[in-house]
Amino acid sequence: MTVAFPQTATEVSEFLRNLNQSRQPVTVTGGRVEQAVTHSALSLAELNHIVDYPARDMTITVEAGVTLRELRTALMAESQQLPIDCADDSVSIGGLVAGNLSGVRRYGYGTIRDYLIGVSAVDGQGREFKAGGRVVKNVAGYDLCKLLTGSCGTLAVITQMTFKLKPVPAAFGFVLASFETWGEVEHALTRLLQSAAVPIAVDVVAAKDVGTTFSAGRGPLIVSVMVDGPNDVVDWQLETLRRELTGCLPASIGVLSSDSAVAWKAALDEATTKSGCPSSFSLSCKPADVWRAAEALMAADGHLLVHAGTGVIRGRLATEVSSIEQRLKLVELIYGMKITARWQWTNQSGPPTLAGLTDAEWQLSRKVKVCFDADGRFPSFSRLAGGAMNQA
């Protein structure tokens, strides 16, 4: 395997043009090169500069190889943040965007695509292109920022990004309430819809199944509600939520602040971003359907973290589900419940396997792929449909 370490976007372009002449495929590895690829790889580890940081404008421009740790350090000096949760702070920012990674605060803050306002990239032909800009109010051109977010290196090599930022809140905390059944959980979350508090994260943790991280001696299902803001506002919201959830008769209830809140959030981030085994998956559906889907997956011995407000379920199964047939059984289980859902199955290398796309959506994705990577230099998504797996 040949690994290239370009230091500029121009060198990325030259590398891809040379590959086109030799008709070789390439895998973009971000800052890491340990992926199991047998052809050429492109590491962006040397593209690791913070290009521009006008703190008063609350925007920052970085190259793709800058790590999340480096970005957080730079922003913390100005009490600012990119509110995207990831337990592994060594991940590159380009990898965050390409994978569309988000965590528990997605409910209140959104995903990384909501903060990406400018991008520079190189397509499969070695052509450099840009979209968006370095200012928040910019509507010029096509919104390629959202198209490239979550593309997992299948369309282009992202070389530079500009983000809008948020101030760091003074404090945050959690209210945890444990319940025995999904019906009780649904009742509690219905009550939260009428809450005077404004949560930034509402999650349900399958405590006994997700792993030792969540083994806290509570009931099997933990409702975790997060708030942030000024100290006095956080204290008031935590007390309000504790009082409201106590009325739902939980098996236990508690408030976490300070160090205990930091530890719990770290545990949630770890569960959200944990991947790598063939049985890891994420499923998105309507929030109204998330409980039935979660209960069915629990019956299949699933380890689950349910993002209640956004309709996203993340987890893995106790037994590895690596074969096409086994994955299709789970997809058909949810489909049989008349639940419209989109799946992503983690693969050991390459982009995830998708399920739940209509034929029209799949054909559109193939046309987009050809526009950016006509010769197929980059990896492709695979799709589970009709008892088989197709490549984009």
C-alpha positions as CSV (number, residue, x, y, z in Angstrom):
1,M,0.0,0.0,0.0
2,T,1.3,3.4,-1.0
3,V,0.5,6.3,1.4
4,A,0.8,9.9,0.3
5,F,1.2,12.8,2.8
6,P,0.4,16.0,0.9
7,Q,1.0,19.3,2.7
8,T,-1.2,21.5,0.5
9,A,-4.5,21.2,-1.5
10,T,-2.4,21.6,-4.7
11,E,-0.4,18.5,-3.8
12,V,-3.7,16.6,-3.1
13,S,-4.9,17.7,-6.6
14,E,-1.6,16.6,-8.2
15,F,-1.7,13.2,-6.4
16,L,-5.3,12.5,-7.7
17,R,-4.4,13.5,-11.2
18,N,-1.5,11.1,-11.3
19,L,-3.7,8.4,-10.0
20,N,-6.2,9.0,-12.8
21,Q,-3.4,8.4,-15.3
22,S,-2.6,5.1,-13.7
23,R,-6.3,4.3,-13.0
24,Q,-5.7,3.4,-9.4
25,P,-8.3,3.7,-6.6
26,V,-7.5,5.7,-3.5
27,T,-8.8,5.7,0.1
28,V,-8.7,9.0,2.1
29,T,-7.6,8.1,5.7
30,G,-7.6,11.6,7.3
31,G,-4.9,11.6,10.0
32,R,-4.7,7.8,10.2
33,V,-3.2,5.1,7.9
34,E,-4.0,1.9,9.8
35,Q,-7.1,1.1,7.7
36,A,-7.1,-2.2,5.9
37,V,-6.6,-1.0,2.3
38,T,-4.6,-2.7,-0.4
39,H,-4.3,0.2,-2.8
40,S,-3.1,3.8,-2.6
41,A,-4.1,5.9,0.4
42,L,-4.1,9.6,1.0
43,S,-3.4,10.9,4.5
44,L,-4.3,14.4,5.4
45,A,-2.3,14.5,8.6
46,E,0.1,17.1,7.2
47,L,-2.8,19.5,6.3
48,N,-3.0,20.5,10.0
49,H,-3.0,24.3,10.2
50,I,-5.6,26.7,11.6
51,V,-5.8,29.0,8.7
52,D,-7.9,31.9,10.2
53,Y,-9.6,32.5,13.5
54,P,-11.3,35.9,13.8
55,A,-12.7,35.2,17.3
56,R,-14.9,38.3,17.3
57,D,-16.7,37.0,14.2
58,M,-17.1,33.6,16.0
59,T,-15.8,31.7,12.9
60,I,-12.7,29.5,12.3
61,T,-11.1,28.1,9.2
62,V,-9.0,25.0,9.5
63,E,-7.4,22.4,7.3
64,A,-8.7,18.9,7.3
65,G,-5.9,17.3,9.3
66,V,-6.4,19.5,12.4
67,T,-7.5,17.2,15.2
68,L,-10.5,17.8,17.5
69,R,-8.1,18.2,20.4
70,E,-6.2,21.0,18.6
71,L,-9.4,22.7,17.6
72,R,-10.8,22.6,21.2
73,T,-7.6,24.0,22.6
74,A,-7.6,26.9,20.3
75,L,-11.3,27.7,20.9
76,M,-11.1,27.3,24.6
77,A,-8.7,30.3,24.8
78,E,-11.6,32.5,23.6
79,S,-14.3,30.6,25.5
80,Q,-15.8,29.3,22.3
81,Q,-16.8,25.9,21.0
82,L,-17.8,23.8,18.1
83,P,-20.6,21.9,19.9
84,I,-20.0,18.5,18.4
85,D,-19.5,15.6,20.8
86,C,-16.9,12.9,20.1
87,A,-15.1,10.8,22.7
88,D,-12.0,10.4,20.5
89,D,-10.4,13.9,20.4
90,S,-7.6,12.6,18.1
91,V,-10.1,12.4,15.2
92,S,-9.4,14.9,12.4
93,I,-11.9,17.7,11.7
94,G,-12.1,16.4,8.1
95,G,-13.1,13.0,9.5
96,L,-15.8,14.6,11.6
97,V,-17.3,16.3,8.6
98,A,-16.9,13.3,6.2
99,G,-18.5,11.0,8.8
100,N,-21.2,13.6,9.9
101,L,-20.4,12.7,13.5
102,S,-22.6,14.1,16.2
103,G,-23.3,13.3,19.8
104,V,-25.9,13.8,22.6
105,R,-26.1,17.6,22.2
106,R,-27.5,17.1,18.7
107,Y,-31.0,17.7,20.1
108,G,-30.2,21.2,21.2
109,Y,-27.2,22.3,19.1
110,G,-27.7,20.4,15.8
111,T,-25.1,18.4,13.8
112,I,-21.8,19.5,12.3
113,R,-23.5,20.3,9.0
114,D,-25.3,23.1,10.8
115,Y,-21.9,24.8,11.6
116,L,-20.1,24.2,8.3
117,I,-20.3,27.4,6.3
118,G,-17.4,27.0,3.9
119,V,-15.5,24.1,2.3
120,S,-12.6,23.5,-0.1
121,A,-12.2,20.1,-1.7
122,V,-10.7,18.1,-4.6
123,D,-12.9,15.8,-6.7
124,G,-11.9,12.5,-8.3
125,Q,-10.5,14.2,-11.4
126,G,-8.1,16.2,-9.2
127,R,-10.0,19.5,-9.7
128,E,-10.1,21.9,-6.8
129,F,-13.4,23.5,-5.9
130,K,-14.9,25.7,-3.1
131,A,-18.4,26.3,-1.7
132,G,-19.7,28.7,0.9
133,G,-17.3,31.2,2.5
134,R,-15.8,32.5,5.7
135,V,-18.7,34.6,6.8
136,V,-22.0,33.4,8.3
137,K,-24.3,35.3,6.0
138,N,-23.2,33.7,2.7
139,V,-25.7,32.3,0.2
140,A,-23.7,32.3,-2.9
141,G,-23.6,29.2,-5.1
142,Y,-24.7,25.6,-4.5
143,D,-24.8,24.3,-0.9
144,L,-22.1,21.7,-1.4
145,C,-21.2,21.9,2.3
146,K,-24.2,19.8,3.2
147,L,-23.6,17.5,0.3
148,L,-20.1,16.7,1.4
149,T,-21.0,16.3,5.0
150,G,-21.5,12.6,5.7
151,S,-20.1,11.6,2.2
152,C,-17.4,9.5,3.9
153,G,-14.8,10.2,1.3
154,T,-16.9,8.9,-1.6
155,L,-17.2,12.1,-3.5
156,A,-14.2,14.3,-2.9
157,V,-11.2,15.0,-0.6
158,I,-12.1,17.8,1.8
159,T,-9.0,19.9,2.4
160,Q,-10.3,23.0,4.3
161,M,-13.4,24.0,6.2
162,T,-14.9,27.1,7.9
163,F,-17.2,26.8,10.9
164,K,-19.4,29.2,12.8
165,L,-19.0,28.8,16.6
166,K,-20.9,29.0,19.9
167,P,-19.9,30.4,23.2
168,V,-19.0,27.9,26.0
169,P,-21.8,27.8,28.6
170,A,-20.9,28.5,32.2
171,A,-22.2,25.2,33.5
172,F,-24.1,22.1,32.5
173,G,-25.8,19.2,34.3
174,F,-28.0,16.1,34.0
175,V,-31.1,14.7,35.5
176,L,-31.2,10.9,35.4
177,A,-34.4,8.9,36.0
178,S,-34.5,5.1,35.6
179,F,-37.6,3.1,34.5
180,E,-38.5,-0.5,34.1
181,T,-40.4,-0.4,30.8
182,W,-40.5,1.5,27.5
183,G,-44.1,2.5,28.2
184,E,-42.9,4.3,31.4
185,V,-40.1,5.9,29.4
186,E,-42.6,7.2,26.7
187,H,-44.8,8.7,29.5
188,A,-41.8,10.5,31.0
189,L,-40.7,11.9,27.7
190,T,-44.2,13.0,26.9
191,R,-44.1,14.9,30.2
192,L,-40.8,16.5,29.1
193,L,-42.5,18.0,26.0
194,Q,-44.5,20.2,28.4
195,S,-41.5,21.1,30.6
196,A,-40.6,24.7,31.5
197,A,-37.0,23.7,31.1
198,V,-35.1,23.7,27.8
199,P,-33.0,20.5,27.5
200,I,-30.1,20.3,25.0
201,A,-30.0,16.5,25.1
202,V,-32.7,13.9,25.9
203,D,-31.5,10.3,25.7
204,V,-32.5,6.9,26.8
205,V,-29.8,4.5,27.8
206,A,-30.4,0.7,27.9
207,A,-28.2,0.5,31.1
208,K,-27.8,-3.2,31.5
209,D,-27.1,-3.8,27.9
210,V,-24.9,-1.0,26.7
211,G,-21.9,-2.1,28.8
212,T,-20.1,-1.4,32.1
213,T,-20.0,2.3,31.3
214,F,-23.6,2.6,32.3
215,S,-23.8,0.1,35.1
216,A,-24.8,2.5,37.8
217,G,-27.2,0.3,39.9
218,R,-30.3,1.9,38.4
219,G,-33.2,0.4,36.4
220,P,-32.7,-1.1,33.0
221,L,-33.7,2.1,31.1
222,I,-32.2,5.5,32.1
223,V,-33.7,8.7,30.8
224,S,-30.9,11.2,30.7
225,V,-31.7,14.9,30.3
226,M,-29.0,17.6,29.9
227,V,-29.2,21.4,30.3
228,D,-26.6,24.1,30.1
229,G,-26.3,27.9,30.5
230,P,-25.5,30.3,33.3
231,N,-25.1,28.7,36.7
232,D,-28.4,30.0,38.2
233,V,-30.3,29.0,35.1
234,V,-28.8,25.5,35.1
235,D,-29.7,25.0,38.8
236,W,-33.3,26.1,38.2
237,Q,-33.7,23.8,35.2
238,L,-32.2,20.8,37.0
239,E,-34.6,21.3,39.9
240,T,-37.5,21.8,37.5
241,L,-36.7,18.6,35.6
242,R,-36.2,16.6,38.8
243,R,-39.6,17.7,40.1
244,E,-41.3,16.9,36.8
245,L,-39.8,13.5,36.3
246,T,-40.4,12.6,39.9
247,G,-44.1,12.8,39.1
248,C,-43.6,10.0,36.5
249,L,-42.7,7.6,39.3
250,P,-39.2,6.5,38.3
251,A,-37.5,3.6,40.0
252,S,-34.8,6.1,40.9
253,I,-33.9,9.7,40.1
254,G,-30.8,11.9,40.6
255,V,-29.1,15.1,39.6
256,L,-25.6,15.3,38.3
257,S,-23.5,18.5,38.3
258,S,-19.8,19.5,38.3
259,D,-17.4,16.5,38.1
260,S,-20.2,13.9,38.1
261,A,-21.8,15.6,35.1
262,V,-18.5,15.7,33.3
263,A,-18.0,12.0,33.9
264,W,-21.5,11.1,32.7
265,K,-21.2,13.2,29.6
266,A,-17.9,11.5,28.8
267,A,-19.6,8.1,29.1
268,L,-22.4,9.2,26.8
269,D,-19.9,10.5,24.3
270,E,-18.0,7.2,24.4
271,A,-21.2,5.2,23.7
272,T,-22.3,7.6,20.9
273,T,-19.0,7.4,19.0
274,K,-18.1,3.8,19.7
275,S,-17.8,1.9,16.5
276,G,-15.6,-0.5,14.6
277,C,-17.3,-3.9,15.1
278,P,-19.5,-5.2,12.3
279,S,-22.6,-5.2,14.5
280,S,-22.5,-1.4,15.2
281,F,-25.3,0.5,13.6
282,S,-27.3,3.7,13.6
283,L,-30.9,4.0,12.7
284,S,-33.0,7.2,12.1
285,C,-36.8,7.3,12.1
286,K,-39.6,9.6,13.2
287,P,-39.3,10.4,16.9
288,A,-42.9,9.1,17.3
289,D,-41.7,5.6,16.1
290,V,-38.4,5.5,18.0
291,W,-39.8,3.6,21.0
292,R,-41.3,0.7,19.0
293,A,-38.1,0.4,17.1
294,A,-35.9,0.5,20.2
295,E,-38.1,-2.1,22.0
296,A,-37.8,-4.4,19.0
297,L,-34.0,-4.0,18.8
298,M,-33.8,-4.6,22.6
299,A,-35.6,-7.9,22.1
300,A,-32.9,-8.8,19.5
301,D,-30.3,-8.3,22.3
302,G,-29.2,-4.9,21.3
303,H,-27.0,-2.4,23.2
304,L,-28.8,0.9,22.6
305,L,-28.4,4.6,23.1
306,V,-31.6,6.4,21.9
307,H,-31.5,10.1,21.1
308,A,-35.2,10.7,21.9
309,G,-35.7,14.1,20.4
310,T,-34.1,13.4,17.0
311,G,-35.3,9.9,16.4
312,V,-31.8,8.4,16.2
313,I,-30.9,5.0,17.7
314,R,-27.2,4.0,18.0
315,G,-25.9,0.7,19.2
316,R,-24.6,-2.7,18.5
317,L,-25.9,-6.2,18.9
318,A,-24.5,-8.7,21.4
319,T,-23.7,-11.1,18.6
320,E,-21.8,-9.9,15.5
321,V,-24.1,-9.1,12.6
322,S,-21.6,-9.1,9.7
323,S,-23.4,-11.1,7.0
324,I,-25.8,-9.6,4.6
325,E,-28.5,-12.0,5.6
326,Q,-28.3,-11.2,9.3
327,R,-28.4,-7.5,8.7
328,L,-31.4,-7.8,6.4
329,K,-33.3,-9.7,9.1
330,L,-33.0,-6.7,11.4
331,V,-34.0,-4.2,8.6
332,E,-37.0,-6.4,7.7
333,L,-37.9,-6.6,11.4
334,I,-38.3,-2.8,11.7
335,Y,-39.9,-2.5,8.2
336,G,-42.4,-5.2,9.2
337,M,-43.5,-2.9,12.0
338,K,-44.5,-0.2,9.4
339,I,-41.6,2.0,10.6
340,T,-39.8,4.0,7.9
341,A,-36.2,4.1,8.9
342,R,-32.7,4.7,7.5
343,W,-29.8,2.5,8.6
344,Q,-26.1,2.8,8.6
345,W,-24.0,-0.4,9.4
346,T,-20.4,0.1,10.4
347,N,-17.8,-1.7,8.2
348,Q,-14.3,-2.5,9.3
349,S,-13.0,-0.5,6.4
350,G,-14.6,1.8,3.9
351,P,-17.9,3.7,4.0
352,P,-20.9,2.2,5.9
353,T,-23.5,0.0,4.4
354,L,-26.9,1.8,4.0
355,A,-30.4,0.5,4.1
356,G,-33.9,2.1,3.9
357,L,-33.2,4.2,0.8
358,T,-35.8,4.1,-2.0
359,D,-34.8,3.1,-5.5
360,A,-35.1,6.7,-6.6
361,E,-32.9,8.0,-3.8
362,W,-30.3,5.3,-4.6
363,Q,-30.3,6.2,-8.3
364,L,-29.9,9.9,-7.4
365,S,-26.9,9.1,-5.2
366,R,-25.3,7.2,-8.0
367,K,-25.7,10.1,-10.4
368,V,-24.1,12.5,-7.8
369,K,-21.2,10.1,-7.4
370,V,-20.5,10.1,-11.1
371,C,-20.5,14.0,-11.2
372,F,-17.8,14.1,-8.6
373,D,-15.9,10.8,-9.2
374,A,-16.6,9.7,-12.7
375,D,-13.8,7.2,-12.8
376,G,-14.5,5.6,-9.4
377,R,-11.3,6.6,-7.7
378,F,-12.9,6.9,-4.3
379,P,-14.7,4.1,-2.3
380,S,-18.5,3.7,-2.6
381,F,-21.4,3.2,-0.3
382,S,-23.0,-0.2,-0.3
383,R,-26.8,-0.7,-0.1
384,L,-28.8,-3.5,1.4
385,A,-32.0,-4.0,-0.6
386,G,-34.0,-6.9,-2.0
387,G,-31.9,-9.5,-0.2
388,A,-28.6,-8.3,-1.8
389,M,-26.0,-5.7,-1.4
390,N,-25.4,-3.1,-4.2
391,Q,-22.5,-0.6,-4.7
392,A,-23.1,3.1,-5.5
